[in-house]
Every structure is written in C-alpha cells, then in structure tokens.
Amino acid sequence: MYELKVVTRFAAAHQLTMVGTKCENMHGHNWKIEVYVIGKNLDKAGVLVDFGVIKKHVADIMTMFDHKYLNELAFFEDKQPSSENIAYLIAAELQQRIDDSAVSVSRVTAWESDDAAATYYVPNS
C-alpha cells in the first residue's frame, strides 16, 4: 500500500456554539490541512498519482474555505464548522474529485493551531 500526503493552508473565521468556551465568539484560524491518499499499485510512470493532480483538487477545495466565515457555508447549515467537520468535508470533496478507482482518500487532518488538530479517517479506505 502506498500513501501520499499533500499539505495546504487556508485562513477563515468561524463560531462554535454550545462548547462553553471562548470559541463561542467569532474568531479566526490559519488552518493547515494535511490530505492523504492511498492505493495499492503504481502506474506506468511509477507513481500512485501525480502530486499535481491532488494539489489541483485540494487548491480548488480550499477556495470553498479561504477567507470565508465558515458558519455561512451551506455544508455547515446544520453542523458546527469545527476542525472535525472541516476535515470530513475536505475528505468527501476530494474523494468526489479523484477520477481513479485505484486511489482513495485515507484521512484528512485539519490543524487549527500549531498544537491542536482533528483527523478524519475515511472508513474502509
């Protein structure tokens, strides 16, 4: 099994409700996102998938988040814009864009600060 990782970043604001802390106030983060894809076989070029392909998909997804107030995004209409849900949404969006049945998203980590992150592991990846 092979695993590739792509790292990117975005800046955005959010407000979490019912957490009972200062996070209930609107605030921002400079998120660092780690995206992992896996597959069993390399192609004829000797790679799982071109990093450029994954980077392009991830960059397109980041436009959904970058410099936005996350609470206003449709996906977060009935969900908290938490790091956990951000990681999930990025994983789901990336999987939809990957046009190769031999490659799948295995996990996404959303770092909201240098010492706090949430990871979503894709089941059966």
Backbone as CSV, one residue per row, in Angstrom:
resi,resn,N_x,N_y,N_z,CA_x,CA_y,CA_z,C_x,C_y,C_z
1,MET,0.854,-1.174,0.000,0.000,0.000,0.000,0.900,1.237,0.000
2,TYR,0.531,2.215,-0.819,1.265,3.477,-0.895,0.365,4.593,-0.373
3,GLU,0.990,5.583,0.256,0.240,6.735,0.761,0.987,8.003,0.384
4,LEU,0.253,8.968,-0.159,0.811,10.277,-0.488,0.180,11.323,0.426
5,LYS,0.947,12.362,0.724,0.432,13.453,1.557,0.660,14.775,0.846
6,VAL,-0.358,15.617,0.873,-0.284,16.981,0.366,-0.705,17.904,1.505
7,VAL,0.055,18.977,1.689,-0.223,19.942,2.757,-0.591,21.281,2.128
8,THR,-1.613,21.908,2.673,-2.029,23.223,2.210,-2.520,24.034,3.400
9,ARG,-2.935,25.257,3.154,-3.397,26.122,4.232,-4.545,26.998,3.751
10,PHE,-5.354,27.442,4.698,-6.358,28.461,4.418,-6.623,29.239,5.699
11,ALA,-7.117,30.460,5.524,-7.479,31.316,6.655,-8.989,31.539,6.603
12,ALA,-9.638,31.410,7.746,-11.088,31.605,7.792,-11.528,31.872,9.229
13,ALA,-12.754,32.362,9.348,-13.358,32.606,10.659,-14.497,31.622,10.871
14,HIS,-14.770,31.349,12.136,-15.932,30.530,12.485,-16.364,30.854,13.901
15,GLN,-17.496,30.294,14.255,-18.051,30.465,15.590,-18.667,29.134,15.983
16,LEU,-18.234,28.594,17.099,-18.761,27.318,17.569,-19.754,27.575,18.688
17,THR,-20.893,26.925,18.630,-21.908,27.110,19.663,-21.949,25.884,20.567
18,MET,-22.393,26.085,21.758,-22.592,25.021,22.744,-21.301,24.326,23.169
19,VAL,-20.181,25.009,23.061,-18.939,24.414,23.556,-18.535,25.014,24.902
20,GLY,-19.198,26.094,25.285,-18.996,26.661,26.608,-17.649,27.316,26.830
21,THR,-17.012,27.775,25.786,-15.712,28.432,25.923,-15.689,29.686,25.072
22,LYS,-14.529,30.290,25.019,-14.371,31.497,24.205,-14.580,31.221,22.718
23,CYS,-14.603,29.947,22.316,-14.831,29.592,20.914,-16.241,29.933,20.450
24,GLU,-17.128,30.272,21.408,-18.472,30.674,21.023,-18.482,32.064,20.412
25,ASN,-17.410,32.823,20.614,-17.259,34.114,19.952,-16.672,33.877,18.565
26,MET,-17.069,34.713,17.599,-16.478,34.588,16.273,-14.967,34.821,16.392
27,HIS,-14.201,33.946,15.738,-12.750,34.049,15.764,-12.195,33.370,14.514
28,GLY,-10.928,33.569,14.252,-10.330,33.003,13.048,-9.146,32.115,13.345
29,HIS,-8.790,31.334,12.337,-7.626,30.460,12.395,-6.916,30.501,11.047
30,ASN,-5.659,30.176,11.087,-4.899,29.876,9.888,-4.732,28.363,9.889
31,TRP,-5.688,27.671,9.249,-5.696,26.215,9.242,-4.590,25.663,8.359
32,LYS,-4.001,24.579,8.815,-3.086,23.785,7.999,-3.805,22.469,7.745
33,ILE,-3.875,22.089,6.498,-4.611,20.885,6.100,-3.637,19.867,5.522
34,GLU,-3.706,18.641,6.046,-2.924,17.527,5.514,-3.902,16.537,4.896
35,VAL,-3.707,16.256,3.614,-4.572,15.333,2.885,-3.745,14.109,2.515
36,TYR,-4.282,12.923,2.787,-3.593,11.665,2.483,-4.443,10.848,1.517
37,VAL,-3.802,10.329,0.471,-4.472,9.404,-0.439,-3.674,8.108,-0.476
38,ILE,-4.385,6.990,-0.694,-3.726,5.687,-0.701,-4.127,4.882,-1.934
39,GLY,-3.286,3.906,-2.224,-3.581,2.969,-3.295,-2.583,1.831,-3.249
40,LYS,-2.933,0.729,-3.889,-2.089,-0.465,-3.841,-1.054,-0.522,-4.949
41,ASN,-1.337,0.096,-6.082,-0.469,-0.078,-7.244,0.015,1.241,-7.819
42,LEU,1.233,1.216,-8.339,1.795,2.370,-9.031,1.434,2.276,-10.506
43,ASP,1.360,3.427,-11.158,1.046,3.421,-12.586,2.312,3.166,-13.410
44,LYS,2.186,3.275,-14.726,3.327,3.009,-15.619,4.496,3.956,-15.380
45,ALA,4.202,5.130,-14.852,5.257,6.112,-14.559,5.918,5.841,-13.209
46,GLY,5.410,4.854,-12.480,5.993,4.526,-11.185,5.493,5.377,-10.041
47,VAL,4.305,5.985,-10.206,3.722,6.807,-9.137,2.300,6.346,-8.852
48,LEU,1.837,6.595,-7.663,0.457,6.280,-7.310,-0.483,7.197,-8.086
49,VAL,-0.220,8.470,-8.002,-0.949,9.505,-8.745,-0.035,10.725,-8.757
50,ASP,-0.103,11.507,-9.794,0.711,12.711,-9.900,0.351,13.665,-8.756
51,PHE,1.341,14.135,-8.015,1.071,15.092,-6.933,0.314,16.305,-7.463
52,GLY,0.623,16.722,-8.691,-0.032,17.891,-9.277,-1.533,17.736,-9.378
53,VAL,-1.992,16.525,-9.648,-3.423,16.259,-9.740,-4.071,16.459,-8.367
54,ILE,-3.473,15.880,-7.344,-4.022,16.018,-5.986,-3.955,17.479,-5.536
55,LYS,-2.821,18.141,-5.787,-2.681,19.549,-5.396,-3.729,20.429,-6.063
56,LYS,-4.040,20.169,-7.322,-5.048,20.958,-8.045,-6.421,20.770,-7.399
57,HIS,-6.781,19.527,-7.124,-8.066,19.271,-6.471,-8.137,19.947,-5.102
58,VAL,-7.063,19.824,-4.332,-7.039,20.416,-2.991,-7.129,21.939,-3.086
59,ALA,-6.423,22.540,-4.035,-6.485,24.002,-4.207,-7.901,24.445,-4.545
60,ASP,-8.577,23.681,-5.405,-9.963,24.015,-5.743,-10.861,23.944,-4.508
61,ILE,-10.655,22.925,-3.690,-11.449,22.778,-2.461,-11.163,23.915,-1.494
62,MET,-9.930,24.353,-1.406,-9.576,25.424,-0.467,-10.295,26.722,-0.795
63,THR,-10.661,26.943,-2.067,-11.394,28.170,-2.404,-12.762,28.202,-1.724
64,MET,-13.276,27.033,-1.355,-14.542,26.971,-0.620,-14.405,27.564,0.786
65,PHE,-13.198,27.489,1.354,-12.959,27.861,2.749,-12.192,29.167,2.933
66,ASP,-11.254,29.434,2.053,-10.290,30.509,2.294,-10.956,31.878,2.382
67,HIS,-10.648,32.581,3.468,-11.154,33.915,3.759,-12.681,33.972,3.766
68,LYS,-13.279,32.935,4.341,-14.724,32.872,4.458,-15.109,32.813,5.942
69,TYR,-16.374,33.150,6.193,-16.971,32.914,7.504,-17.652,31.564,7.373
70,LEU,-17.045,30.533,7.938,-17.452,29.154,7.701,-18.895,28.871,8.102
71,ASN,-19.387,29.550,9.106,-20.770,29.341,9.552,-21.776,29.634,8.444
72,GLU,-21.397,30.442,7.462,-22.313,30.804,6.380,-22.298,29.821,5.215
73,LEU,-21.401,28.841,5.218,-21.346,27.860,4.139,-22.506,26.875,4.279
74,ALA,-23.080,26.461,3.150,-24.241,25.571,3.151,-23.980,24.279,3.924
75,PHE,-22.779,23.727,3.802,-22.467,22.470,4.489,-22.628,22.594,5.997
76,PHE,-22.354,23.785,6.528,-22.403,23.989,7.973,-23.746,24.548,8.442
77,GLU,-24.741,24.485,7.595,-26.060,24.982,7.963,-26.612,24.248,9.184
78,ASP,-26.357,22.935,9.259,-26.855,22.151,10.389,-25.738,21.423,11.136
79,LYS,-24.483,21.885,10.917,-23.319,21.284,11.580,-22.409,22.398,12.090
80,GLN,-21.665,22.079,13.120,-20.658,23.018,13.616,-19.506,23.113,12.604
81,PRO,-18.975,24.290,12.356,-17.798,24.417,11.494,-16.524,24.114,12.299
82,SER,-16.511,22.943,12.895,-15.390,22.511,13.729,-14.267,21.950,12.859
83,SER,-13.104,21.803,13.429,-11.991,21.193,12.700,-12.348,19.774,12.276
84,GLU,-13.095,19.066,13.117,-13.525,17.703,12.773,-14.384,17.700,11.515
85,ASN,-15.367,18.592,11.466,-16.247,18.648,10.305,-15.553,19.213,9.077
86,ILE,-14.604,20.109,9.263,-13.813,20.612,8.138,-13.009,19.469,7.526
87,ALA,-12.368,18.671,8.368,-11.589,17.524,7.866,-12.491,16.561,7.099
88,TYR,-13.674,16.284,7.632,-14.615,15.392,6.950,-15.014,15.954,5.584
89,LEU,-15.387,17.230,5.545,-15.852,17.841,4.300,-14.757,17.822,3.235
90,ILE,-13.536,18.125,3.627,-12.427,18.100,2.664,-12.218,16.688,2.132
91,ALA,-12.280,15.694,3.000,-12.124,14.300,2.563,-13.216,13.928,1.562
92,ALA,-14.453,14.274,1.864,-15.566,13.937,0.973,-15.447,14.657,-0.366
93,GLU,-15.111,15.931,-0.326,-14.962,16.702,-1.562,-13.821,16.163,-2.416
94,LEU,-12.705,15.831,-1.796,-11.567,15.318,-2.552,-11.892,13.966,-3.177
95,GLN,-12.548,13.097,-2.422,-12.876,11.776,-2.970,-13.765,11.898,-4.201
96,GLN,-14.686,12.851,-4.182,-15.560,13.064,-5.341,-14.776,13.499,-6.573
97,ARG,-13.669,14.201,-6.362,-12.899,14.740,-7.482,-11.870,13.757,-8.044
98,ILE,-11.474,12.776,-7.261,-10.456,11.832,-7.727,-11.086,10.910,-8.766
99,ASP,-10.514,10.957,-9.963,-11.047,10.187,-11.083,-10.192,8.944,-11.320
100,ASP,-10.011,8.165,-10.265,-9.180,6.965,-10.360,-9.640,6.002,-9.270
101,SER,-10.223,4.899,-9.670,-10.769,3.956,-8.690,-9.686,3.270,-7.872
102,ALA,-8.435,3.368,-8.315,-7.336,2.727,-7.588,-6.737,3.633,-6.508
103,VAL,-7.230,4.865,-6.410,-6.718,5.830,-5.438,-7.892,6.328,-4.605
104,SER,-7.706,6.382,-3.288,-8.771,6.895,-2.426,-8.189,7.735,-1.300
105,VAL,-9.019,8.605,-0.777,-8.632,9.424,0.369,-8.606,8.509,1.584
106,SER,-7.516,8.564,2.357,-7.444,7.742,3.564,-7.720,8.554,4.829
107,ARG,-7.282,9.809,4.835,-7.505,10.652,6.009,-7.192,12.097,5.679
108,VAL,-7.776,12.990,6.460,-7.507,14.425,6.356,-7.350,14.951,7.768
109,THR,-6.293,15.731,7.990,-6.077,16.380,9.284,-6.200,17.885,9.109
110,ALA,-6.999,18.505,9.971,-7.187,19.956,9.967,-6.585,20.518,11.251
111,TRP,-5.457,21.216,11.099,-4.788,21.869,12.226,-5.352,23.274,12.367
112,GLU,-5.958,23.583,13.509,-6.450,24.944,13.722,-5.406,25.815,14.421
113,SER,-4.391,25.181,14.979,-3.255,25.898,15.558,-2.062,24.943,15.525
114,ASP,-0.921,25.420,15.984,0.275,24.576,15.964,0.177,23.364,16.879
115,ASP,-0.748,23.414,17.848,-0.822,22.311,18.802,-2.213,21.703,18.959
116,ALA,-3.093,21.934,17.967,-4.437,21.366,18.047,-4.939,21.008,16.646
117,ALA,-5.281,19.730,16.471,-5.739,19.255,15.168,-6.799,18.183,15.343
118,ALA,-7.580,18.000,14.284,-8.565,16.918,14.222,-8.340,16.152,12.935
119,THR,-8.418,14.818,13.024,-8.231,13.972,11.843,-9.493,13.172,11.581
120,TYR,-9.898,13.154,10.317,-10.992,12.293,9.871,-10.374,11.136,9.094
121,TYR,-10.630,9.916,9.537,-10.189,8.697,8.847,-11.348,8.173,8.020
122,VAL,-11.132,7.997,6.727,-12.176,7.504,5.854,-12.352,6.002,6.102
123,PRO,-13.559,5.569,6.425,-13.788,4.139,6.669,-13.501,3.312,5.413
124,ASN,-12.896,2.148,5.619,-12.631,1.200,4.531,-11.830,1.784,3.379
125,SER,-10.947,2.715,3.681,-10.121,3.276,2.608,-8.937,2.404,2.326
